Amino acid sequence: MLKKQLDLQETKTFLQDKGITNPEIGIVLGTGLGKLVNEIDIAHEIPYSEIPHFPQATVEFHSGKLIYGTLSGKKVLVMSGRFHVYEGYNLWEVTYGIRTLHALGIKTLLISNAAGAVNLNFKKGHLMVIEDHLNLQGSSPLAFKGSGELGDLFADMLEPYSKELNTKMKAIAKANDIDLKEGVYASVVGPQLETRAEYRMLQILEVDAVGMSTVPEVIVAKHLQLPCAAVSVLTDECDPKNLQPVNIEEIIEVAGKAEPKMITLFKELIKEI
Ligand code: HPA
């Protein structure tokens, strides 16, 4: 067996022994979007630092724990805090949590993130359901020796985001008066934000939103044949003709303001899964 398989096995056994059994839905909470946790009837909460082989969270605003409990009547397993390449992790580490959730048995993956609006019809505070993506991280989380033994090596990207889940999400948004945009998300390494020239390039590429996460996670989900959906909170407007200084505190603040809408979307969607 590959060392990677053995590591995953150990992580899984550790978490099962802690009482995490049969989670139905996995959730990844992005920057400034941690409050969904308050809605969960929590059974177990395990800091990443205690989980064997789990990378350790470094950025202070990511609390870094796995939360298991009940939300909208379903067993959910939540990653509160995720890993990014810009923190110095490799793509195996960045996506280790997704492989862990899958190993524990989740059947659906829901992802959130904070992103910049490249489509200038979209505004700060809007939510956008991701319909397709561009991987601009320069590598793949599947590019390692033995990858094909853990899932589909040549995973197809025909429907990286489940049409069925997206359709449900759009109906929920409508019913709850949430102005949900839909579009293409591009994932870059960061951590620096983009130059004017890079924003112009992204516009030419017909990108609607840009961020530094999610795409590696979704690629691994497809490799593992795990249906997923992802929603971005648009935290700033990336207009190359009128570029404003953004700071991470402001991004977190805007994400926090949009958070109740995200919580409604996820809670209602989970009822229907
Ligand atoms: N780029 C620009 N703006 C952003 C990003 C990004 O990666 N993430 C959140 N806002």
Residues whose N, C-alpha, C, O or C-beta is under 5 A from the ligand:
A	BS01	HPA	A114 A115 G116 L193 E194 V210 G211 M212 T235 D236
